């Protein structure tokens, strides 16, 4: 399996597959994985047992080396923003020519806007789940749902091995959510928080420095980029952001965020889970 992902969701999927017996090769850009610098403990846990290679896919040599790896791979997993691999000349139609049996999986954020930036917080907001997390335990059956995913993976593993008996334990399945906690993603970071709007609430997830700078510039407050550091600075900045978001309703803020390419979403009310898989097959 070729894993072109970084941060959390893709590497976690790769870790699951590695535990199921896949040989996982991480294909990293020259800059590496930001999570290794931000949270080395989490990074080490996610990527134990995986091999890694560094390729510059913006260079002809890097693209040729990836194509060579693709010819021998069963699965390619990537989480670039939609269109990036195609612009590099490495989209699925191209890779399929080099390996017709390749399984290509892309992790994207939103069905209606797959190129939009985002993080777990804004995905929870858009899905409607965030609206219920305050009292999550009676409403969100995480052991049941994660157990269902593990059961599906066990079925795939059985197919790969040609049969076998698998017993999935729900009391253990939810442990997949027990990765080492990442400081700053708990609401203490003003750039990664839920704010009241004139009506409704918005989730801001401008975690990376370039997204935070983009947000500050779009807000007409470039001074906010330097308003971080001490606990007092963070608290003062959060108060300013609270006042800022009260000037529009949540839907207007979401439209503004889309216009500026920001990970900013209205917190939607809970809706029944859709019956269709959360992917597009093509």
C-alpha positions, 0 to 999 in steps of 0.5 A: 500500500502506498500512503501519500497522506499526512496528519491524522485521518490517512495515517490512521487508515494506513495504520489499520491496514498495516495492522491487518497485514498490509505492507505500508510505504509512506510517500512523503513530500520533501517538507515531511509530515507537519504532525512529526514536528507538532506532535512527535508522539502521535506521529510515532504511534500512527506510523509505527511499522511503516516504511517511508520514502521521500519524493518530490512529486512536483519534479519529473523524477519524483513522478516517475519514481511514484509511477514505478511504485504504483506498478507494484502496489495494490492500494494508493491512499492520498488526502490532497485537496481535490485536483492536486494529483490531477494537476501533477499528472498523477490522477486515477486515469493516469495511474490506472494505465500503469496498474489496472488493478490499483485501488485508489482511495482519496480522503476528502472533506466535503462531497459538495466541495471536495477541494475545500480546506478543513479539519475534524472540527469543521467536518463535525460541524458540517455533518451535524454531529458537532451539534450533539457532542455536548451530550454525545454518549446517549446519541452517538454510538461510537463503539457500535459504529467503529465496530461496524467499520472494523467488521467491514475491515475484517471481511476484507481481510478474510477475502484477502486471506481466502477465508477465516473466522473473525470475532469483532469486540465492540468493547475494544473497537472504540479504542481506535479513537484513543490515539494520543491527545493533540494539545490545542484541539480541545478549544484552547486554541482560538484558531480552532474553536466554535463561536456563536454567530448572530444566529447559530454557531460557526466552527473555525479550524484555521490550524496551519499558519498559512490558513490562520494568516489567510483568515486574519487577512480576509477579516481585515485584521492582519494584527491578529497573526501576531496576537498569539503566544501567552495564555493571556494573549490567547484569551484576549484574541478569543474575546475579539473573535467572539465579537467578530463572529457576532456580526453575521449569522452562521450561514453568512460566515460559511459563505464568506469562508468558502469565498476566501478558501477558509476552513470555516463551517456553520454548525448544522443541526443533527440529521439522520445518518445518510444511507449512502457511503461517504464517498464518490466512486468513479 
